[in-house]
Structures are given as C-alpha cells and as structure tokens.
C-alpha cells in the first residue's frame, strides 16, 4: 500500500509527492505558470513588463509570486530585471508538453501524447 505522500505510481515507479509540496503549492497559484512562461521568452524582464505580459495582476500579487519563485530558486533578480534560473528554465521545458496537450484538447484536435 502506498503512503499518502507517495501518490503517483506508473510503470512500476512510485513518485512521492511530499517532497514536492512546496513547489506544487506555488506552481498552482494564479499567475505563477504565466510568469515562468513569460520569463522564459527573454533574458530578463522588468516588473512592469512582466505585469503587462501576464495580464496585469495587482503589483502586490505579482511581487508575492516573484518572491515565492525566487525562494524556490526558479527565478533570479538582477537589478531591476527578473529571469529564470537554470532550474526555472528546466521546469519550463518540462511544462511545455503539458501545455501542448492542453492546447490540443481545448482545440479539439488529436493529441500526439
């Protein structure tokens, strides 16, 4: 029997969710994935550029998201610009198949996955 912390079992491999909880909590919040996506499209963006690109969240909300992403080591701040770290860029790369799948399902097309 799997413990609650190890919730995903696939092809004989079990992945424990418990060590991932702090990431999942932040990634599931509004504007987090959009921010990661937008930052991955450039080498660095200023705060207001990020705000415009992700749909104008309140400054306080965006500040909170950026602090959380920095705390997880996914985003770094260089002066006034924010950019993905290597870890953040890798996460973004891993998320792309998920977004491709969602796009194909939403458009009614057949998924390649």
Biotite code that builds the C-alpha atoms (Angstrom):
import biotite.structure as struc

atoms = struc.array([
    struc.Atom([0.000, 0.000, 0.000], chain_id="A", res_id=1, res_name="UNK", atom_name="CA", element="C"),
    struc.Atom([1.316, 3.434, -0.935], chain_id="A", res_id=2, res_name="UNK", atom_name="CA", element="C"),
    struc.Atom([1.563, 6.076, 1.716], chain_id="A", res_id=3, res_name="UNK", atom_name="CA", element="C"),
    struc.Atom([-0.356, 9.278, 1.122], chain_id="A", res_id=4, res_name="UNK", atom_name="CA", element="C"),
    struc.Atom([2.912, 11.068, 0.395], chain_id="A", res_id=5, res_name="UNK", atom_name="CA", element="C"),
    struc.Atom([3.672, 8.690, -2.487], chain_id="A", res_id=6, res_name="UNK", atom_name="CA", element="C"),
    struc.Atom([0.607, 9.153, -4.604], chain_id="A", res_id=7, res_name="UNK", atom_name="CA", element="C"),
    struc.Atom([1.764, 8.535, -8.158], chain_id="A", res_id=8, res_name="UNK", atom_name="CA", element="C"),
    struc.Atom([2.606, 5.046, -9.303], chain_id="A", res_id=9, res_name="UNK", atom_name="CA", element="C"),
    struc.Atom([3.253, 4.431, -13.006], chain_id="A", res_id=10, res_name="UNK", atom_name="CA", element="C"),
    struc.Atom([5.117, 1.699, -14.896], chain_id="A", res_id=11, res_name="UNK", atom_name="CA", element="C"),
    struc.Atom([6.446, 0.215, -11.686], chain_id="A", res_id=12, res_name="UNK", atom_name="CA", element="C"),
    struc.Atom([7.821, 3.509, -10.407], chain_id="A", res_id=13, res_name="UNK", atom_name="CA", element="C"),
    struc.Atom([6.412, 5.439, -7.471], chain_id="A", res_id=14, res_name="UNK", atom_name="CA", element="C"),
    struc.Atom([6.902, 9.169, -7.140], chain_id="A", res_id=15, res_name="UNK", atom_name="CA", element="C"),
    struc.Atom([6.396, 10.710, -3.739], chain_id="A", res_id=16, res_name="UNK", atom_name="CA", element="C"),
    struc.Atom([4.509, 13.962, -3.729], chain_id="A", res_id=17, res_name="UNK", atom_name="CA", element="C"),
    struc.Atom([5.509, 15.018, -0.214], chain_id="A", res_id=18, res_name="UNK", atom_name="CA", element="C"),
    struc.Atom([8.973, 16.423, -1.116], chain_id="A", res_id=19, res_name="UNK", atom_name="CA", element="C"),
    struc.Atom([7.333, 18.379, -3.949], chain_id="A", res_id=20, res_name="UNK", atom_name="CA", element="C"),
    struc.Atom([4.610, 20.041, -1.912], chain_id="A", res_id=21, res_name="UNK", atom_name="CA", element="C"),
    struc.Atom([6.252, 23.432, -1.566], chain_id="A", res_id=22, res_name="UNK", atom_name="CA", element="C"),
    struc.Atom([6.747, 23.602, -5.347], chain_id="A", res_id=23, res_name="UNK", atom_name="CA", element="C"),
    struc.Atom([3.220, 22.400, -6.092], chain_id="A", res_id=24, res_name="UNK", atom_name="CA", element="C"),
    struc.Atom([1.723, 24.956, -3.728], chain_id="A", res_id=25, res_name="UNK", atom_name="CA", element="C"),
    struc.Atom([3.492, 27.814, -5.513], chain_id="A", res_id=26, res_name="UNK", atom_name="CA", element="C"),
    struc.Atom([3.033, 26.455, -9.053], chain_id="A", res_id=27, res_name="UNK", atom_name="CA", element="C"),
    struc.Atom([-0.702, 26.112, -8.504], chain_id="A", res_id=28, res_name="UNK", atom_name="CA", element="C"),
    struc.Atom([-1.158, 29.770, -7.631], chain_id="A", res_id=29, res_name="UNK", atom_name="CA", element="C"),
    struc.Atom([-2.564, 32.329, -10.028], chain_id="A", res_id=30, res_name="UNK", atom_name="CA", element="C"),
    struc.Atom([-0.017, 33.888, -12.414], chain_id="A", res_id=31, res_name="UNK", atom_name="CA", element="C"),
    struc.Atom([2.834, 31.568, -11.399], chain_id="A", res_id=32, res_name="UNK", atom_name="CA", element="C"),
    struc.Atom([2.942, 29.463, -14.574], chain_id="A", res_id=33, res_name="UNK", atom_name="CA", element="C"),
    struc.Atom([2.296, 32.503, -16.763], chain_id="A", res_id=34, res_name="UNK", atom_name="CA", element="C"),
    struc.Atom([5.208, 34.272, -15.106], chain_id="A", res_id=35, res_name="UNK", atom_name="CA", element="C"),
    struc.Atom([7.509, 31.296, -15.665], chain_id="A", res_id=36, res_name="UNK", atom_name="CA", element="C"),
    struc.Atom([6.391, 31.116, -19.289], chain_id="A", res_id=37, res_name="UNK", atom_name="CA", element="C"),
    struc.Atom([6.914, 34.820, -19.950], chain_id="A", res_id=38, res_name="UNK", atom_name="CA", element="C"),
    struc.Atom([10.301, 34.937, -18.244], chain_id="A", res_id=39, res_name="UNK", atom_name="CA", element="C"),
    struc.Atom([11.453, 32.023, -20.385], chain_id="A", res_id=40, res_name="UNK", atom_name="CA", element="C"),
    struc.Atom([10.803, 34.061, -23.523], chain_id="A", res_id=41, res_name="UNK", atom_name="CA", element="C"),
    struc.Atom([13.526, 36.571, -22.683], chain_id="A", res_id=42, res_name="UNK", atom_name="CA", element="C"),
    struc.Atom([16.826, 37.034, -20.898], chain_id="A", res_id=43, res_name="UNK", atom_name="CA", element="C"),
    struc.Atom([15.254, 39.315, -18.334], chain_id="A", res_id=44, res_name="UNK", atom_name="CA", element="C"),
    struc.Atom([12.180, 41.450, -17.856], chain_id="A", res_id=45, res_name="UNK", atom_name="CA", element="C"),
    struc.Atom([11.343, 44.343, -15.608], chain_id="A", res_id=46, res_name="UNK", atom_name="CA", element="C"),
    struc.Atom([8.480, 44.168, -13.148], chain_id="A", res_id=47, res_name="UNK", atom_name="CA", element="C"),
    struc.Atom([6.051, 46.188, -15.282], chain_id="A", res_id=48, res_name="UNK", atom_name="CA", element="C"),
    struc.Atom([6.915, 44.191, -18.404], chain_id="A", res_id=49, res_name="UNK", atom_name="CA", element="C"),
    struc.Atom([6.024, 41.002, -16.537], chain_id="A", res_id=50, res_name="UNK", atom_name="CA", element="C"),
    struc.Atom([2.805, 42.597, -15.270], chain_id="A", res_id=51, res_name="UNK", atom_name="CA", element="C"),
    struc.Atom([1.694, 43.550, -18.770], chain_id="A", res_id=52, res_name="UNK", atom_name="CA", element="C"),
    struc.Atom([2.674, 40.186, -20.236], chain_id="A", res_id=53, res_name="UNK", atom_name="CA", element="C"),
    struc.Atom([0.761, 38.073, -17.714], chain_id="A", res_id=54, res_name="UNK", atom_name="CA", element="C"),
    struc.Atom([-2.428, 40.119, -17.699], chain_id="A", res_id=55, res_name="UNK", atom_name="CA", element="C"),
    struc.Atom([-1.851, 42.958, -15.254], chain_id="A", res_id=56, res_name="UNK", atom_name="CA", element="C"),
    struc.Atom([-2.136, 41.313, -11.842], chain_id="A", res_id=57, res_name="UNK", atom_name="CA", element="C"),
    struc.Atom([-2.011, 43.665, -8.902], chain_id="A", res_id=58, res_name="UNK", atom_name="CA", element="C"),
    struc.Atom([1.530, 44.761, -8.059], chain_id="A", res_id=59, res_name="UNK", atom_name="CA", element="C"),
    struc.Atom([1.266, 43.119, -4.637], chain_id="A", res_id=60, res_name="UNK", atom_name="CA", element="C"),
    struc.Atom([0.193, 39.797, -6.124], chain_id="A", res_id=61, res_name="UNK", atom_name="CA", element="C"),
    struc.Atom([2.970, 39.774, -8.705], chain_id="A", res_id=62, res_name="UNK", atom_name="CA", element="C"),
    struc.Atom([5.529, 40.756, -6.060], chain_id="A", res_id=63, res_name="UNK", atom_name="CA", element="C"),
    struc.Atom([4.397, 37.838, -3.911], chain_id="A", res_id=64, res_name="UNK", atom_name="CA", element="C"),
    struc.Atom([4.673, 35.398, -6.817], chain_id="A", res_id=65, res_name="UNK", atom_name="CA", element="C"),
    struc.Atom([8.139, 36.618, -7.747], chain_id="A", res_id=66, res_name="UNK", atom_name="CA", element="C"),
    struc.Atom([9.309, 36.333, -4.123], chain_id="A", res_id=67, res_name="UNK", atom_name="CA", element="C"),
    struc.Atom([7.985, 32.765, -3.972], chain_id="A", res_id=68, res_name="UNK", atom_name="CA", element="C"),
    struc.Atom([9.672, 31.837, -7.253], chain_id="A", res_id=69, res_name="UNK", atom_name="CA", element="C"),
    struc.Atom([12.936, 33.377, -6.075], chain_id="A", res_id=70, res_name="UNK", atom_name="CA", element="C"),
    struc.Atom([12.598, 31.458, -2.794], chain_id="A", res_id=71, res_name="UNK", atom_name="CA", element="C"),
    struc.Atom([12.288, 28.200, -4.738], chain_id="A", res_id=72, res_name="UNK", atom_name="CA", element="C"),
    struc.Atom([15.350, 29.046, -6.817], chain_id="A", res_id=73, res_name="UNK", atom_name="CA", element="C"),
    struc.Atom([13.340, 29.249, -10.054], chain_id="A", res_id=74, res_name="UNK", atom_name="CA", element="C"),
    struc.Atom([13.754, 32.983, -10.673], chain_id="A", res_id=75, res_name="UNK", atom_name="CA", element="C"),
    struc.Atom([16.604, 35.375, -10.027], chain_id="A", res_id=76, res_name="UNK", atom_name="CA", element="C"),
    struc.Atom([16.687, 39.143, -9.875], chain_id="A", res_id=77, res_name="UNK", atom_name="CA", element="C"),
    struc.Atom([19.478, 41.124, -11.467], chain_id="A", res_id=78, res_name="UNK", atom_name="CA", element="C"),
    struc.Atom([18.990, 44.777, -10.607], chain_id="A", res_id=79, res_name="UNK", atom_name="CA", element="C"),
    struc.Atom([15.544, 45.653, -11.902], chain_id="A", res_id=80, res_name="UNK", atom_name="CA", element="C"),
    struc.Atom([15.234, 42.607, -14.192], chain_id="A", res_id=81, res_name="UNK", atom_name="CA", element="C"),
    struc.Atom([13.904, 39.147, -13.400], chain_id="A", res_id=82, res_name="UNK", atom_name="CA", element="C"),
    struc.Atom([14.956, 35.994, -15.242], chain_id="A", res_id=83, res_name="UNK", atom_name="CA", element="C"),
    struc.Atom([14.640, 32.250, -14.899], chain_id="A", res_id=84, res_name="UNK", atom_name="CA", element="C"),
    struc.Atom([17.457, 30.364, -13.236], chain_id="A", res_id=85, res_name="UNK", atom_name="CA", element="C"),
    struc.Atom([18.706, 27.134, -14.826], chain_id="A", res_id=86, res_name="UNK", atom_name="CA", element="C"),
    struc.Atom([16.304, 25.273, -12.542], chain_id="A", res_id=87, res_name="UNK", atom_name="CA", element="C"),
    struc.Atom([13.438, 27.524, -13.631], chain_id="A", res_id=88, res_name="UNK", atom_name="CA", element="C"),
    struc.Atom([14.291, 27.076, -17.305], chain_id="A", res_id=89, res_name="UNK", atom_name="CA", element="C"),
    struc.Atom([14.318, 23.288, -16.861], chain_id="A", res_id=90, res_name="UNK", atom_name="CA", element="C"),
    struc.Atom([10.915, 23.400, -15.160], chain_id="A", res_id=91, res_name="UNK", atom_name="CA", element="C"),
    struc.Atom([9.528, 25.496, -18.024], chain_id="A", res_id=92, res_name="UNK", atom_name="CA", element="C"),
    struc.Atom([10.893, 22.973, -20.504], chain_id="A", res_id=93, res_name="UNK", atom_name="CA", element="C"),
    struc.Atom([9.178, 20.140, -18.611], chain_id="A", res_id=94, res_name="UNK", atom_name="CA", element="C"),
    struc.Atom([5.869, 22.031, -18.571], chain_id="A", res_id=95, res_name="UNK", atom_name="CA", element="C"),
    struc.Atom([5.757, 22.526, -22.349], chain_id="A", res_id=96, res_name="UNK", atom_name="CA", element="C"),
    struc.Atom([4.353, 19.033, -23.137], chain_id="A", res_id=97, res_name="UNK", atom_name="CA", element="C"),
    struc.Atom([1.583, 19.621, -20.609], chain_id="A", res_id=98, res_name="UNK", atom_name="CA", element="C"),
    struc.Atom([0.616, 22.900, -22.255], chain_id="A", res_id=99, res_name="UNK", atom_name="CA", element="C"),
    struc.Atom([0.808, 21.331, -25.721], chain_id="A", res_id=100, res_name="UNK", atom_name="CA", element="C"),
    struc.Atom([-1.551, 18.607, -24.538], chain_id="A", res_id=101, res_name="UNK", atom_name="CA", element="C"),
    struc.Atom([-3.980, 21.147, -23.044], chain_id="A", res_id=102, res_name="UNK", atom_name="CA", element="C"),
    struc.Atom([-3.893, 23.179, -26.245], chain_id="A", res_id=103, res_name="UNK", atom_name="CA", element="C"),
    struc.Atom([-4.656, 20.105, -28.365], chain_id="A", res_id=104, res_name="UNK", atom_name="CA", element="C"),
    struc.Atom([-7.531, 19.043, -26.096], chain_id="A", res_id=105, res_name="UNK", atom_name="CA", element="C"),
    struc.Atom([-9.012, 22.540, -25.996], chain_id="A", res_id=106, res_name="UNK", atom_name="CA", element="C"),
    struc.Atom([-8.793, 22.906, -29.772], chain_id="A", res_id=107, res_name="UNK", atom_name="CA", element="C"),
    struc.Atom([-10.494, 19.550, -30.267], chain_id="A", res_id=108, res_name="UNK", atom_name="CA", element="C"),
    struc.Atom([-7.514, 18.139, -32.120], chain_id="A", res_id=109, res_name="UNK", atom_name="CA", element="C"),
    struc.Atom([-5.815, 14.822, -31.584], chain_id="A", res_id=110, res_name="UNK", atom_name="CA", element="C"),
    struc.Atom([-3.010, 14.852, -29.085], chain_id="A", res_id=111, res_name="UNK", atom_name="CA", element="C"),
    struc.Atom([0.376, 13.475, -30.043], chain_id="A", res_id=112, res_name="UNK", atom_name="CA", element="C"),
    struc.Atom([0.821, 12.321, -26.428], chain_id="A", res_id=113, res_name="UNK", atom_name="CA", element="C"),
])
